[in-house]
C-alpha cells in the first residue's frame, strides 16, 4: 500500500475532481448531513476555491486513489495576534478508515500551519462522532474553554 499526502492544487483537474468526490462522499455520510452536495456547490465550488487565499485542502491518496480530505480555512486569533487554521471538513472514505490516514493528514496540515506562523489548529466535531473524537484526541485536540467555571465553547450557526 502506497500513501501520498498532498496539498491540493485547485487548478489541477484531477485534484479538483478528487476534492469534489471526497467532499460529496462526506456530505452523503450521516456525519456530513446525509445528503449529496447541491448542484450549485458541485458546479461552483472549485472555481470559488480558486479565488480564496485563505482556504486550502489536503488530500490523501492510497495506491493512487483518493481516500481522504481535510478542507481548511485560515483565520486569525486576536488573542494571539497570529493566524490559525480551522479544519472545516475532515473525511476518510469508508474503505480507508482505521488505517491511520487521519493522523497523516493532520500532520500535513500542522506542517503547513507552522510554515504559515499559525498559533493553533481548531475544528468542530459532532458530539456523537466518537470515532472522530478519539482520532482528534490522539492528535492533541481537546475541548476549548477560557474559564472552567464557564464551561467549554459550543459551536453555533445561523444560516443565511
PyMOL commands that set and color helices and strands:
alter all, ss='L'
color gray80, all
select helices_A, chain A and resi 13-28+30-32+39-50+94-96+101-115+130-138+148-150
alter helices_A, ss='H'
color red, helices_A
select strands_A, chain A and resi 3-7+55-62+65-77+82-92+121-123
alter strands_A, ss='S'
color yellow, strands_A
deselect
rebuild
show_as cartoon
